[in-house]
Amino acid sequence: MTVHRISTFRLADFIDSFVCSCFVHHCKLDETIFRVALDLLQVSPGETVYIDDRLMFTDVARGLGIRSIHHLDYESTRDSLAALGLG
């Protein structure tokens, strides 16, 4: 399912890496998945952007210092990325 979404929506065209809960066996409400992602990618929280349509997950990431975007629709997410200099 996850690989299908990455392929169907061509997410790899603009996302550097994917650390998916189904691959690393940690849920997104657990800070561990975010720490695993940072360790795997060898980046600091401020160097990353996490996007999710569930506010509770973006809140967890934001609590760790990860720039987070609560996805509501294409336009607002695009604008949020542009505000970060990424659009």
N, C-alpha and C positions, 0 to 999 in steps of 0.2 A: 504494500500500500504506500509506504513512504517513498520507496524508489520510484514507483509509478507517478506520484505527485511531482517529484523532482524532475522527472523526464517530461511529463505532460506539460507542465508549466514552465519548462526550460529554466528552472531556478538556478542551475549550475552556471548559466550564462552571466549571472550577476552576483552570485553568492560564492564566497571563497571556500567555505567549509560547512559541513553539516555534522552536527553531533546530535543524533536523534535518540530519544529515550528508548526506543525499541532496539537500538544497536548497543547502547552502553548500559542498559538495564538499571537505570535510575529514573525516577519520575521527576517532572519539572517543578514540582512543589518542593523537592529536596534540593537544597543548595549544592549538593554534591555534583549534580549533572553540570551545573555552570562551572564549578571548580575543575571538573574533568575537562570540559571544553577549553578553558583557559590554559590548563596545563598541556593538553595535546597540541594546541596551536601556538604555545609559547608566547602569549600576549598578555598584556595587562587589561583589567576591566575597561579602562578608558579608551582602549584601542578597538573595542568591539561594539557592535550594535546588535541587539536582540529584538526581533520582531515577532509578535504573537497576537492572535485575536482574542486571547484570554487575559484579561487585566491582572488576574492573580499571578500569572506567570511572569508578566513584565514587572510586576511589583517585586517579586523575589529577585529577579536579575538586577533591577535598579538598586535594591538594598545591598547588593554586592559591588556597586559602583559601575555596573554595565549600563551603557546608554541603551535605553529601551523604548520601543515604539509599540503602542497598543494599536494594532491594525483594526481599523473600522471599515475602510474602503480604500480603493486604489488612490484616489486623489489625496486624501489626508496622509496616507503613508508616503506617497511621493513627496508631498510638501514637508513632512517630517524629516525624510532623508535629505532633501535639499537644504533644510535648515541646519543639518549637521555637515553640510558641504559634500554630500554624497549623491546628489541627484543630477 
